[in-house]
Amino acid sequence: MIASSNDPYADIHYSQLCADAWGSSLVNIGERGHINAASGLSDWPQGRAWLKELIAMSMSAS
């Protein structure tokens, strides 16, 4: 799970609780607000890399 430490919809503590409940790890990307098009992340190459990693993991688990 990828989360921002200052997301107005889910603070980092809540994000960690969700990640734990789902059996996921949490990547804290710092103070980026809510992760969406308005966050200023633009094309966000690191986000694309994490998505590709997740897809590869799901393909190898099948």
Secondary structure, 3 states (H helix, E strand, C coil): CEECCCCCCCCHHHHHHHHHHHCCCCEECCCCCCCCHHHCCCCCHHHHHHHHHHHHHHHHHC
